[in-house]
């Protein structure tokens, strides 16, 4: 009876409850007997005190530990590690080999250590665990030097959902942060980080941390690049296309939505849409803000004169209209009679128009060509023109060149240039001219509508 009471007092004093998972590395402490005690349904080993003092501690050795400034890089990494249930640890007290213990963290996050008793350590770093053990041992030892290392880890899990190459669960690595998880998932599948939103869900949804993807990728600031914990879920969502895309329509190679340029350049948006077609009127482009804004005139024909303040943004619409400027080439003296589109900012000349019509026939009567123009009252006015002067003197010098240049510039948008063949009798409306007149009427109607 007396022995049992002594044992209980010793248990209360030292808190020594060694579980079946805990073993003594150097046998019982000298001067103490081992007495089995049943706690619950499990027998645990305890030591009954004898009237002996613990031997004086020897000088601590300079073995690297997480508490020592000379710790290795591995120990340094371990010192930042957060212990979790199921981890196996080794605990040593320098100069006290009898206190060396290999312990496993119980499911409730605790361990049992001699002279300290039950200690909750799940979620603690090794430095924090050392502090807890030191606080319990200082009643028996003066300034104990403690070394704690992780022998075997119970690997944690984190997960990522959203636009990444390999979404799902990932094994939590050492010192992992948000960017480490995204990299392990293969990276984002969107063009730029500003096209997504991010939030870190922790503790089963009890805590949510908003992550700024723009600042995260731009700076990598640890304050934004959160350290991950076991069970964290990173949720990534794509923003609506109205927040990331620009719509480009009209005379472009690939009308539709394109990614908003980083610098907001309208020209960059135009290039992304396949560039302008040959019929585009770049000087008459318009930009509409959002879905209901007023169109803003934008002259894209001269990039050097574009104001820097004029930028496209997500949800904007850039419209490239078609040029309605045309001339009509008629007569049997040209290879391809018909309408010729005049590209924006093109210097219109007779020579240029003939080139667009494929050139002239060998028997073309250049001397008796004519230009027909519609007067304000709707009546056609024809003017005969000698094209031979243009072809002979176009590259010459002096008075002939000046006259050729003046003739060459007579053609205006909407005019009909007729070139007959030699020997053909001109009847005012010969082959090709009727079609040209019909085209001219259509051109004028479109022009009035616009």
C-alpha positions as CSV (number, residue, x, y, z in Angstrom):
1,X,0.0,0.0,0.0
2,X,2.8,2.3,0.9
3,X,4.6,1.5,-2.4
4,X,1.5,2.3,-4.4
5,X,1.1,5.7,-2.7
6,X,4.7,6.5,-3.3
7,X,4.3,5.6,-7.0
8,X,1.3,7.9,-7.4
9,X,3.1,10.8,-5.7
10,X,6.0,10.3,-8.1
11,X,3.7,10.3,-11.1
12,X,2.1,13.5,-9.9
13,X,5.5,15.1,-9.3
14,X,7.4,14.0,-12.5
15,X,4.5,13.4,-14.8
16,X,6.2,10.3,-16.1
17,X,3.8,8.3,-18.3
18,X,5.7,6.4,-20.9
19,X,3.4,5.1,-23.6
20,X,4.0,1.9,-25.6
21,X,5.2,4.2,-28.4
22,X,8.0,5.7,-26.2
23,X,11.1,3.8,-25.4
24,X,14.1,4.5,-23.2
25,X,17.3,4.7,-25.1
26,X,19.7,3.9,-22.2
27,X,17.6,1.9,-19.8
28,X,16.1,3.1,-16.5
29,X,17.6,6.0,-14.7
30,X,20.0,4.7,-12.1
31,X,18.5,4.4,-8.7
32,X,14.9,4.0,-9.9
33,X,12.9,0.8,-10.2
34,X,10.5,0.1,-13.0
35,X,6.9,-0.4,-11.8
36,X,4.1,-1.3,-14.2
37,X,1.0,0.8,-13.8
38,X,-2.3,0.3,-15.6
39,X,-3.8,3.5,-17.0
40,X,-7.1,2.9,-18.6
41,X,-6.8,-0.4,-20.4
42,X,-3.1,-0.1,-21.2
43,X,-0.1,-0.8,-19.1
44,X,2.4,2.0,-18.9
45,X,5.9,2.0,-17.5
46,X,6.7,4.4,-14.7
47,X,9.7,4.7,-12.5
48,X,9.5,4.7,-8.8
49,X,11.7,7.2,-7.1
50,X,14.5,6.1,-4.8
51,X,16.2,8.5,-2.4
52,X,18.9,9.4,-5.0
53,X,19.7,12.6,-6.7
54,X,20.1,12.8,-10.5
55,X,23.7,13.0,-11.5
56,X,25.1,16.4,-12.3
57,X,24.9,17.3,-16.0
58,X,28.1,17.1,-17.9
59,X,29.3,19.8,-20.2
60,X,27.1,20.0,-23.3
61,X,28.7,18.9,-26.5
62,X,28.8,21.2,-29.6
63,X,26.5,18.9,-31.6
64,X,24.6,20.9,-34.1
65,X,20.9,21.3,-33.2
66,X,18.0,23.5,-34.1
67,X,18.7,25.5,-30.9
68,X,22.4,26.1,-32.0
69,X,23.5,28.9,-34.3
70,X,25.7,26.4,-36.1
71,X,22.8,24.3,-37.2
72,X,23.0,22.7,-40.7
73,X,20.8,23.8,-43.5
74,X,18.8,20.6,-43.0
75,X,18.3,21.4,-39.4
76,X,17.3,24.9,-40.4
77,X,14.7,23.6,-42.7
78,X,13.4,21.3,-40.0
79,X,13.2,24.2,-37.5
80,X,10.6,25.9,-39.8
81,X,8.6,22.6,-40.2
82,X,5.3,22.4,-38.4
83,X,4.9,19.1,-36.7
84,X,1.7,17.2,-37.3
85,X,0.0,14.1,-35.9
86,X,1.8,10.9,-37.0
87,X,5.2,12.4,-37.1
88,X,8.1,10.6,-35.5
89,X,10.5,12.7,-33.5
90,X,13.8,12.1,-31.7
91,X,14.4,14.1,-28.5
92,X,17.8,14.4,-26.9
93,X,19.1,16.2,-23.9
94,X,22.8,16.9,-24.3
95,X,24.8,15.2,-21.6
96,X,21.8,13.1,-20.6
97,X,21.7,10.0,-22.9
98,X,19.2,8.4,-20.6
99,X,16.7,11.1,-21.7
100,X,17.0,10.3,-25.4
101,X,13.5,9.5,-26.6
102,X,11.9,8.4,-29.9
103,X,8.3,9.6,-29.9
104,X,5.3,9.6,-32.3
105,X,2.8,12.4,-32.2
106,X,-0.5,11.0,-31.2
107,X,-3.7,11.6,-33.2
108,X,-4.7,14.3,-30.7
109,X,-1.4,16.1,-31.4
110,X,0.4,15.3,-28.1
111,X,3.5,13.4,-26.9
112,X,4.6,12.2,-23.5
113,X,8.1,12.9,-22.3
114,X,9.8,12.1,-19.0
115,X,9.6,14.7,-16.2
116,X,7.3,16.8,-18.5
117,X,4.3,14.6,-19.1
118,X,1.8,15.2,-21.9
119,X,2.7,18.0,-24.2
120,X,0.6,19.3,-27.2
121,X,2.9,20.0,-30.1
122,X,0.9,19.5,-33.3
123,X,1.3,22.7,-35.4
124,X,4.4,23.7,-33.5
125,X,7.8,24.3,-35.0
126,X,10.8,22.4,-33.5
127,X,11.9,25.6,-31.8
128,X,8.6,25.9,-30.1
129,X,8.7,22.2,-29.1
130,X,12.1,22.7,-27.5
131,X,10.8,25.7,-25.6
132,X,7.9,23.6,-24.2
133,X,10.2,20.7,-23.2
134,X,12.8,23.1,-21.7
135,X,10.1,24.6,-19.5
136,X,9.1,21.2,-18.2
137,X,12.7,20.0,-17.6
138,X,14.1,23.1,-15.9
139,X,12.6,21.9,-12.6
140,X,15.0,18.9,-12.8
141,X,17.9,20.2,-14.9
142,X,19.6,23.5,-15.0
143,X,19.5,25.1,-18.4
144,X,19.0,21.8,-20.3
145,X,20.3,21.8,-23.9
146,X,17.7,20.0,-26.0
147,X,17.9,18.7,-29.6
148,X,14.6,17.8,-31.4
149,X,14.7,16.3,-34.9
150,X,12.0,14.9,-37.3
151,X,12.8,11.2,-38.0
152,X,9.7,10.5,-40.1
153,X,7.1,12.8,-41.3
154,X,3.4,12.3,-41.9
155,X,3.1,14.0,-45.2
156,X,0.4,16.6,-45.5
157,X,-1.7,17.4,-48.5
158,X,-2.8,20.6,-50.2
159,X,-5.0,21.0,-53.3
160,X,-5.5,23.5,-56.1
161,X,-8.6,24.0,-58.3
162,X,-9.0,26.1,-61.4
163,X,-7.1,26.9,-64.6
164,X,-3.9,25.1,-64.0
165,X,-2.4,22.2,-66.0
166,X,-2.8,19.6,-63.3
167,X,-5.4,20.5,-60.7
168,X,-6.0,18.3,-57.7
169,X,-4.3,17.2,-54.5
170,X,-0.5,17.6,-54.0
171,X,1.8,16.4,-51.3
172,X,2.8,19.3,-49.2
173,X,6.5,20.1,-49.5
174,X,8.8,21.8,-47.1
175,X,8.3,25.5,-46.8
176,X,5.7,25.4,-49.6
177,X,4.0,28.7,-50.4
178,X,1.2,29.5,-52.9
179,X,3.6,29.8,-55.9
180,X,5.1,26.4,-55.1
181,X,1.7,24.8,-55.3
182,X,0.9,26.5,-58.6
183,X,4.3,25.4,-60.0
184,X,3.6,21.8,-58.8
185,X,0.3,21.9,-60.7
186,X,2.1,22.9,-63.9
187,X,1.4,26.6,-63.8
188,X,-1.6,28.7,-64.9
189,X,-3.3,28.0,-68.2
190,X,-4.3,31.6,-68.8
191,X,-2.2,34.1,-70.6
192,X,-1.6,36.4,-67.6
193,X,-2.1,36.3,-63.8
194,X,-4.4,39.3,-63.9
195,X,-6.9,37.2,-65.7
196,X,-7.7,35.1,-62.6
197,X,-8.8,35.6,-59.0
198,X,-7.3,33.5,-56.2
199,X,-8.3,32.6,-52.7
200,X,-6.7,30.3,-50.1
201,X,-9.3,28.3,-48.2
202,X,-8.0,27.1,-44.8
203,X,-9.2,24.8,-42.0
204,X,-12.1,23.4,-44.0
205,X,-13.5,26.8,-44.9
206,X,-13.2,28.5,-41.5
207,X,-10.6,30.9,-42.9
208,X,-10.3,32.4,-46.4
209,X,-7.3,34.4,-47.5
210,X,-7.5,36.5,-50.7
211,X,-4.5,36.3,-52.9
212,X,-3.6,39.2,-55.3
213,X,-2.2,37.3,-58.4
214,X,-0.8,40.5,-60.0
215,X,1.2,41.5,-57.0
216,X,2.1,37.9,-56.2
217,X,3.7,37.3,-59.6
218,X,5.1,40.8,-59.9
219,X,6.9,40.9,-56.5
220,X,6.9,37.5,-54.9
221,X,6.5,39.2,-51.6
222,X,6.3,36.6,-48.8
223,X,3.5,38.6,-47.2
224,X,1.4,37.9,-50.3
225,X,2.9,34.4,-51.1
226,X,1.3,32.7,-48.1
227,X,3.0,29.8,-46.4
228,X,0.8,26.7,-46.9
229,X,-0.6,24.5,-44.2
230,X,-1.9,20.9,-44.3
231,X,-5.3,20.8,-45.8
232,X,-5.2,24.2,-47.6
233,X,-7.2,24.6,-50.8
234,X,-6.2,27.2,-53.4
235,X,-9.2,28.1,-55.5
236,X,-8.3,29.9,-58.8
237,X,-11.1,31.3,-61.0
238,X,-11.0,32.9,-64.5
239,X,-12.4,36.4,-64.7
240,X,-15.2,37.0,-67.1
241,X,-14.1,37.7,-70.7
242,X,-15.5,41.2,-70.4
243,X,-12.8,41.8,-67.8
244,X,-9.9,40.5,-70.0
245,X,-10.8,40.7,-73.7
246,X,-11.2,43.4,-76.4
247,X,-13.5,42.9,-79.3
248,X,-12.2,43.9,-82.8
249,X,-14.6,43.9,-85.7
250,X,-14.8,45.1,-89.2
251,X,-12.1,44.9,-91.9
252,X,-9.7,42.7,-90.0
253,X,-8.2,39.3,-90.7
254,X,-9.8,37.6,-87.6
255,X,-12.8,39.5,-86.3
256,X,-13.7,38.7,-82.7
257,X,-12.3,38.8,-79.2
258,X,-8.6,39.2,-78.5
259,X,-6.7,39.4,-75.2
260,X,-6.4,43.0,-74.0
261,X,-2.8,44.2,-74.7
262,X,-0.7,44.8,-71.7
263,X,0.1,48.3,-72.8
264,X,-3.5,49.0,-74.0
265,X,-2.3,49.8,-77.5
266,X,-5.1,49.9,-80.1
267,X,-2.6,48.8,-82.8
268,X,-1.6,45.8,-80.7
269,X,-5.2,44.8,-80.5
270,X,-5.5,45.2,-84.3
271,X,-2.5,43.0,-84.9
272,X,-3.9,40.4,-82.6
273,X,-7.1,40.3,-84.7
274,X,-5.1,39.5,-87.8
275,X,-4.4,43.0,-89.0
276,X,-6.3,45.2,-91.4
277,X,-7.6,44.0,-94.7
278,X,-7.0,45.8,-98.0
279,X,-10.4,47.4,-97.7
280,X,-9.9,48.8,-94.2
281,X,-10.2,52.5,-93.6
282,X,-7.8,52.9,-90.7
283,X,-8.2,56.6,-90.5
284,X,-11.9,56.2,-89.7
285,X,-11.6,53.5,-86.9
286,X,-13.7,53.9,-83.8
287,X,-13.3,52.8,-80.2
288,X,-16.3,52.2,-78.0
289,X,-15.9,51.9,-74.2
290,X,-17.9,49.1,-72.6
291,X,-21.2,48.0,-74.1
292,X,-23.0,51.3,-74.3
293,X,-20.3,54.0,-74.8
294,X,-20.1,56.6,-77.5
295,X,-17.8,55.7,-80.4
296,X,-14.5,57.6,-80.2
297,X,-12.8,58.4,-83.5
298,X,-9.4,56.8,-83.8
299,X,-7.0,57.4,-86.6
300,X,-4.8,54.3,-86.9
301,X,-3.4,55.2,-90.3
302,X,-0.4,57.0,-88.6
303,X,0.8,55.2,-85.5
304,X,3.3,57.9,-84.7
305,X,0.5,60.4,-84.1
306,X,-1.5,58.2,-81.8
307,X,-1.8,59.8,-78.4
308,X,-0.4,57.7,-75.6
309,X,-3.5,58.4,-73.5
310,X,-5.6,56.6,-76.0
311,X,-5.7,53.0,-74.8
312,X,-8.1,50.0,-75.2
313,X,-9.3,48.3,-72.1
314,X,-11.2,45.1,-71.2
315,X,-14.7,45.1,-72.6
316,X,-13.9,47.8,-75.3
317,X,-14.8,47.4,-79.0
318,X,-12.5,48.5,-81.8
319,X,-14.2,48.9,-85.1
320,X,-12.3,49.1,-88.4
321,X,-14.7,50.2,-91.1
322,X,-14.4,49.4,-94.8
323,X,-13.3,52.1,-97.2
324,X,-16.1,53.2,-99.5
325,X,-13.7,55.0,-101.8
326,X,-13.7,53.5,-105.3
327,X,-12.9,54.3,-108.9
328,X,-14.3,52.4,-111.8
329,X,-12.2,51.3,-114.8
330,X,-14.2,50.7,-118.0
331,X,-13.5,50.0,-121.7
332,X,-12.0,47.2,-123.7
333,X,-8.5,48.8,-123.4
334,X,-7.9,47.5,-119.9
335,X,-7.3,43.9,-118.8
336,X,-9.6,43.8,-115.8
337,X,-12.4,46.4,-116.0
338,X,-14.5,47.0,-112.9
339,X,-14.4,48.7,-109.5
340,X,-11.1,49.4,-107.8
341,X,-11.0,49.9,-104.0
342,X,-8.9,52.9,-102.8
343,X,-7.1,51.9,-99.6
344,X,-7.0,54.4,-96.9
345,X,-4.4,57.2,-97.3
346,X,-3.6,56.0,-100.8
347,X,-2.4,58.7,-103.3
348,X,-5.0,58.2,-106.1
349,X,-3.6,58.6,-109.6
350,X,-4.6,57.4,-113.0
351,X,-1.5,55.4,-113.4
352,X,-2.1,53.6,-110.0
353,X,-5.8,52.9,-111.0
354,X,-4.7,51.3,-114.3
355,X,-2.2,49.1,-112.4
356,X,-5.0,47.9,-110.1
357,X,-7.0,47.0,-113.2
358,X,-4.2,44.8,-114.5
359,X,-2.8,47.2,-116.9
360,X,-3.8,48.1,-120.5
361,X,-4.3,46.0,-123.6
362,X,-1.7,46.2,-126.4
363,X,-4.2,47.9,-128.6
364,X,-5.5,50.3,-125.9
365,X,-6.2,53.8,-127.3
366,X,-4.5,55.8,-124.5
367,X,-4.9,59.0,-126.5
368,X,-8.7,58.9,-126.4
369,X,-9.4,57.9,-122.9
370,X,-11.9,59.7,-120.8
371,X,-13.0,60.4,-117.2
372,X,-16.7,60.5,-116.4
373,X,-17.8,62.2,-113.2
374,X,-21.3,62.7,-111.8
375,X,-22.2,66.4,-111.4
376,X,-24.1,67.7,-108.3
377,X,-27.3,67.6,-110.3
378,X,-26.8,63.9,-111.1
379,X,-25.8,64.3,-114.7
380,X,-22.7,62.6,-116.0
381,X,-19.9,64.8,-117.3
382,X,-17.3,63.3,-119.5
383,X,-13.8,64.7,-120.1
384,X,-11.4,63.3,-122.7
385,X,-7.9,62.8,-121.5
386,X,-4.7,61.9,-123.3
387,X,-3.0,59.1,-121.3
388,X,-0.1,58.9,-123.6
389,X,1.3,62.1,-122.0
390,X,1.2,60.4,-118.6
391,X,2.9,57.2,-119.9
392,X,5.6,59.0,-121.9
393,X,6.5,61.8,-119.5
394,X,5.7,60.3,-116.1
395,X,9.4,59.9,-115.3
396,X,10.8,62.7,-117.4
397,X,11.9,66.2,-116.4
398,X,10.7,69.7,-117.2
399,X,7.4,71.0,-118.6
400,X,6.3,67.6,-119.9
401,X,6.7,66.0,-116.5
402,X,4.6,68.8,-114.9
403,X,1.8,68.3,-117.5
404,X,1.9,64.5,-116.9
405,X,1.7,64.9,-113.2
406,X,-1.3,67.3,-113.5
407,X,-3.1,64.8,-115.8
408,X,-2.2,61.9,-113.5
409,X,-3.9,63.5,-110.5
410,X,-7.2,64.2,-112.3
411,X,-8.9,61.0,-111.1
412,X,-11.1,61.4,-108.0
413,X,-13.0,58.8,-105.9
414,X,-16.2,57.9,-107.7
415,X,-14.9,58.7,-111.2
416,X,-15.1,56.4,-114.2
417,X,-11.9,56.0,-116.2
418,X,-12.7,54.6,-119.7
419,X,-9.9,53.3,-122.0
420,X,-11.1,52.2,-125.4
421,X,-9.2,50.2,-128.0
422,X,-7.7,51.6,-131.1
423,X,-10.1,51.7,-134.1
424,X,-13.1,51.2,-131.8
425,X,-16.0,53.6,-132.4
426,X,-16.8,55.3,-129.1
427,X,-20.6,55.5,-128.5
428,X,-20.6,57.2,-125.1
429,X,-21.6,54.0,-123.2
430,X,-19.6,51.1,-124.7
431,X,-18.7,47.7,-123.3
432,X,-18.0,48.0,-119.6
433,X,-19.2,51.6,-119.1
434,X,-22.8,50.6,-118.3
435,X,-21.5,48.4,-115.5
436,X,-19.3,51.2,-114.3
437,X,-22.2,53.6,-114.1
438,X,-24.3,51.1,-112.1
439,X,-21.4,50.6,-109.7
440,X,-21.0,54.4,-109.4
441,X,-24.7,54.7,-108.5
442,X,-24.3,52.1,-105.7
443,X,-21.1,53.9,-104.5
444,X,-23.0,57.2,-104.2
445,X,-25.9,55.6,-102.3
446,X,-23.5,54.0,-99.8
447,X,-21.7,57.2,-99.4
448,X,-25.0,59.1,-98.6
449,X,-26.0,56.5,-96.1
450,X,-22.6,56.8,-94.3
